[in-house]
C-alpha cells in the first residue's frame, strides 16, 4: 500500500466512501502520533521504501517494521476517527 500526498489528493474519510478529508486534518493527526509511529510511516509511506528497505534504514528486523506499520496505521486511523472539536 502506498499513500500519495499531493496538491489534488486528500485522504479518504473513514466510514464515508468517496469523501475526502482535508490534508491539514491528516497532518495534525500524523503530528499527534508518537515519534516511533511517525518515523515508520515516514520511511514506508512518505519515502516509499519497502519493508526491507525501511528495516535496513532503521536498523531493525523486517518483522519489527511490519508490526510498527500496522500499529502506526491503526493509531492514525483512530486519531482520524476521533470526534474533532467544532470551531
C-alpha positions as CSV (number, residue, x, y, z in Angstrom):
1,X,0.0,0.0,0.0
2,X,1.4,3.4,-0.9
3,X,-0.2,6.7,0.1
4,X,0.4,9.6,-2.2
5,X,0.3,13.1,-0.9
6,X,-0.2,15.9,-3.4
7,X,-1.9,19.1,-4.2
8,X,-5.0,17.4,-5.7
9,X,-5.2,14.5,-3.3
10,X,-6.7,14.1,0.1
11,X,-7.2,11.2,2.4
12,X,-10.3,9.2,2.3
13,X,-12.6,9.9,5.3
14,X,-13.0,6.7,7.4
15,X,-16.5,5.3,7.1
16,X,-17.5,7.7,4.3
17,X,-16.8,6.2,0.9
18,X,-15.7,8.7,-1.7
19,X,-15.4,11.5,0.8
20,X,-12.0,13.2,1.2
21,X,-10.5,14.7,4.3
22,X,-8.6,17.9,4.3
23,X,-4.8,17.4,4.2
24,X,-4.4,19.7,7.2
25,X,-6.6,17.3,9.3
26,X,-4.4,14.4,8.3
27,X,-1.3,16.3,9.0
28,X,-2.4,17.3,12.5
29,X,-3.4,13.6,13.3
30,X,0.0,12.5,12.0
31,X,1.9,15.0,14.1
32,X,-0.1,13.8,17.2
33,X,1.2,10.3,16.7
34,X,4.1,9.0,18.9
35,X,7.5,9.6,17.3
36,X,8.0,5.9,16.6
37,X,4.8,5.8,14.6
38,X,5.7,9.0,12.7
39,X,9.2,7.6,11.9
40,X,7.9,4.3,10.5
41,X,5.2,5.9,8.4
42,X,7.7,8.5,7.1
43,X,10.0,5.7,6.0
44,X,7.4,3.5,4.4
45,X,4.7,5.8,3.2
46,X,6.3,9.2,2.5
47,X,9.7,7.9,1.4
48,X,8.1,5.0,-0.4
49,X,10.5,2.5,1.0
50,X,9.7,-1.2,1.1
51,X,9.5,-3.0,4.4
52,X,13.0,-4.5,3.7
53,X,14.4,-1.0,2.8
54,X,12.9,0.6,5.9
55,X,14.2,-2.2,8.1
56,X,17.8,-1.7,6.7
57,X,17.5,2.1,7.1
58,X,16.2,1.9,10.7
59,X,18.5,-1.0,11.7
60,X,15.6,-3.2,12.9
61,X,14.3,-6.6,11.8
62,X,11.7,-6.7,9.0
63,X,9.1,-8.2,11.4
64,X,9.5,-5.1,13.7
65,X,8.8,-2.8,10.7
66,X,5.7,-4.8,9.8
67,X,4.3,-4.6,13.4
68,X,5.2,-0.9,13.7
69,X,3.5,0.0,10.4
70,X,0.4,-1.9,11.5
71,X,0.3,-0.2,14.8
72,X,1.0,3.2,13.3
73,X,-1.8,2.9,10.7
74,X,-4.2,1.8,13.4
75,X,-3.2,4.8,15.6
76,X,-3.6,7.2,12.7
77,X,-7.0,5.7,11.8
78,X,-8.2,6.0,15.4
79,X,-7.0,9.6,15.5
80,X,-8.9,10.4,12.3
81,X,-12.0,8.7,13.6
82,X,-12.0,10.6,16.9
83,X,-14.5,13.4,17.1
84,X,-13.0,16.7,16.1
85,X,-13.9,19.9,18.0
86,X,-16.0,22.3,16.1
87,X,-14.9,25.9,15.9
